[in-house]
Amino acid sequence: MLRVAVIFFILSIVAAVFGLGGISDSTANIAMFCFWLFLIIFLINLVFGLLGLRKPSIS
């Protein structure tokens, strides 16, 4: 998820350099959405891990 955000961020920068404002805005918004989604999922997993609410793995 974070890799996708970085890819769209780089695409946004490249589009801005070439003067493609609409594409740059769109890819920046997608990158921001992917980053926030990644951050929310990370925080949820962190809380569950600290509270011990996940099931133990069976090996």
C-alpha positions in Angstrom: 0.0 0.0 0.0 2.8 2.4 0.9 4.6 1.5 -2.3 1.5 2.4 -4.4 1.4 5.8 -2.6 5.1 6.5 -3.4 4.6 5.5 -7.0 1.6 7.9 -7.4 3.6 10.6 -5.7 6.5 10.2 -8.1 4.0 10.2 -11.1 2.5 13.4 -9.7 6.0 15.1 -9.5 6.8 14.0 -13.1 3.5 15.2 -14.4 4.0 18.6 -12.6 7.4 19.0 -14.2 6.0 18.5 -17.6 3.1 20.9 -16.9 0.3 18.4 -16.8 -1.6 20.0 -13.9 -4.8 17.9 -14.0 -2.9 14.6 -14.0 -0.6 15.9 -11.3 -3.5 16.8 -9.1 -5.2 13.5 -9.6 -2.2 11.4 -8.9 -1.4 13.5 -5.8 -4.9 12.9 -4.5 -4.6 9.1 -5.1 -1.2 9.1 -3.4 -2.6 11.0 -0.4 -5.6 8.6 -0.2 -3.3 5.5 -0.3 -1.0 7.0 2.4 -3.9 7.7 4.8 -5.4 4.3 4.2 -2.0 2.7 4.9 -1.6 4.8 8.1 -5.1 3.8 9.3 -4.6 0.1 8.7 -1.1 0.3 10.4 -2.5 2.0 13.5 -5.4 -0.5 13.8 -2.9 -3.4 13.5 -0.6 -1.7 16.1 -3.4 -1.3 18.6 -4.5 -4.9 18.1 -0.9 -6.1 18.5 -0.4 -4.1 21.7 -3.7 -5.3 23.2 -3.1 -8.8 22.2 -6.5 -9.1 20.4 -5.2 -11.1 17.5 -5.4 -14.9 17.4 -2.2 -16.8 18.0 -0.7 -18.4 14.9 -0.9 -22.2 14.6 2.4 -23.7 13.6 
